[in-house]
C-alpha cells in the first residue's frame, strides 16, 4: 500500500524528534507508536541515517548527541603543551615503589 509522501516525511520527522528526546529508541517502540511494521520502521531509520539525523544501532536508533564532539585524532593534537606539563607534574609526584593509575584519554597519549 502506497502512503502519501507528506505522511511518510511527517512520520520520519516525528521519529527523529522522539529519538532526540529519548536518546535511544528501539524498533519495537517505533513500530508500535506509529503503527507501522518493523520493516517500515527500519526503512524510516535508514533514511534518517542517510540524512545524518541519527545513528542506527542493532534494534533501534541513537540520537547523534556526539556529532559535534571532536574525534580522538583532533583532541590528541590540542593543548599538547598543557598535557605535557600535566605528565611532568604527575611524574614528579611518583616515588619509587608507588603505583600510578593512568586512565584512558588524550592527555596520557601526549
KENU-530397 format. One record per residue (C-alpha): chain; x negated, y, z. Coordinates in Angstrom, 2 decimals. Each point is the difference from the previous one (the first is absolute). Example, Ala and Ser with C-alpha at 12.3 -4.5 7.8 and 13.67 -1.06 7.14 Angstrom:
// KENU-530397
('A', (-12.30, -4.50, 7.80))
('A', (-1.37, 3.44, -0.66))
This chain:
// KENU-530397
('A', (0.00, 0.00, 0.00))
('A', (-1.48, 3.32, -1.08))
('A', (0.04, 2.74, 2.64))
('A', (-0.05, 3.67, -0.98))
('A', (-3.46, 1.53, 0.05))
('A', (0.96, 2.78, 2.43))
('A', (1.29, -2.57, 2.50))
('A', (-3.24, -2.00, -0.18))
('A', (-2.09, 3.17, 0.42))
('A', (2.08, 1.15, 2.98))
('A', (-0.36, -3.42, 1.63))
('A', (-3.77, 0.05, -0.51))
('A', (-0.23, 3.48, 1.50))
('A', (1.96, -1.25, 3.01))
('A', (-2.27, -3.03, 0.35))
('A', (-3.12, 2.18, -0.15))
('A', (1.46, 2.36, 2.60))
('A', (0.89, -2.88, 2.32))
('A', (-3.49, -1.52, -0.33))
('A', (-1.54, 3.39, 0.86))
('A', (2.25, 0.33, 3.05))
('A', (-0.66, -3.50, 1.33))
('A', (-3.56, -0.52, -1.19))
('A', (0.79, -3.55, -1.16))
('A', (3.08, -1.57, -1.55))
('A', (0.44, -3.69, -0.82))
('A', (1.67, -1.20, -3.22))
('A', (2.78, -1.64, 2.01))
('A', (0.99, 3.30, 1.63))
('A', (-0.10, 1.82, -3.36))
('A', (2.18, -2.59, -1.70))
('A', (2.53, -0.05, 2.86))
('A', (0.16, 3.75, 0.48))
('A', (0.39, 0.81, -3.70))
('A', (1.98, -3.16, -0.85))
('A', (-2.43, -1.10, -2.68))
('A', (-1.74, -3.29, -0.63))
('A', (-3.52, -0.55, 1.36))
('A', (-1.23, -0.09, -3.63))
('A', (1.51, 3.44, -0.64))
('A', (-1.54, 1.30, 3.23))
('A', (-3.42, -1.27, -1.15))
('A', (0.44, 1.69, -3.39))
('A', (0.94, 3.25, 1.73))
('A', (-3.07, -0.25, 2.23))
('A', (-2.23, -0.75, -2.99))
('A', (1.29, 3.13, -1.72))
('A', (-0.59, 2.11, 3.13))
('A', (-3.54, -1.41, 0.23))
('A', (-0.63, 0.96, -3.63))
('A', (1.07, 3.55, 0.94))
('A', (-2.49, -0.17, 2.91))
('A', (2.76, 0.65, 2.55))
('A', (-0.69, -3.05, 2.17))
('A', (-2.16, -3.09, 0.39))
('A', (1.31, -3.48, -0.67))
('A', (-0.65, -2.71, 2.57))
('A', (0.93, -3.66, 0.16))
('A', (3.70, 0.13, 0.77))
('A', (0.51, 3.76, 0.01))
('A', (-1.49, 3.45, -0.36))
('A', (-2.08, 2.44, 2.03))
('A', (0.10, 3.75, 0.01))
('A', (-3.15, 1.53, -1.46))
('A', (-0.73, 1.91, 3.20))
('A', (-3.76, -0.43, -0.58))
('A', (0.07, 1.33, -3.55))
('A', (-1.88, 3.18, 0.96))
('A', (-2.42, -1.77, 2.34))
('A', (-3.56, 0.06, -1.36))
('A', (-1.54, -3.31, -1.02))
('A', (-2.88, -1.60, 1.90))
('A', (-2.41, 1.06, -2.75))
('A', (1.18, 3.61, 0.28))
('A', (-0.10, 0.06, 3.81))
('A', (-3.42, -1.64, 0.06))
('A', (-1.56, 2.98, -1.77))
('A', (1.59, 2.72, 2.15))
('A', (-1.50, 1.43, 3.19))
('A', (-3.10, -2.16, -0.41))
('A', (-2.17, 2.28, 2.14))
('A', (2.49, -0.05, 2.88))
('A', (0.22, -3.78, -0.25))
('A', (-3.80, -0.28, 0.03))
('A', (-0.16, 2.14, 3.15))
('A', (2.62, -2.16, 1.69))
('A', (-2.14, -3.05, -0.77))
('A', (-3.15, 1.63, 1.40))
('A', (1.86, 1.06, 3.14))
('A', (1.42, -3.49, 0.54))
('A', (-3.40, -1.59, -0.58))
('A', (-1.55, 2.27, 2.64))
('A', (2.52, -1.24, 2.60))
('A', (-0.66, -3.69, -0.54))
('A', (-2.62, -1.52, 2.28))
('A', (-1.77, -3.32, -0.37))
('A', (2.32, -2.90, 0.89))
('A', (3.20, 2.02, -0.49))
('A', (2.71, -1.04, -2.39))
('A', (1.49, 2.54, -2.37))
('A', (3.25, -0.61, -1.81))
('A', (0.34, 1.83, -3.31))
('A', (3.48, -0.01, -1.50))
('A', (0.76, 0.00, -3.72))
('A', (0.16, 3.29, -1.83))
('A', (-2.01, 2.39, -2.11))
('A', (-2.07, 1.43, 2.85))
('A', (-1.93, -3.25, 0.66))
('A', (-0.56, -0.32, -3.73))
('A', (-1.74, 3.37, -0.23))
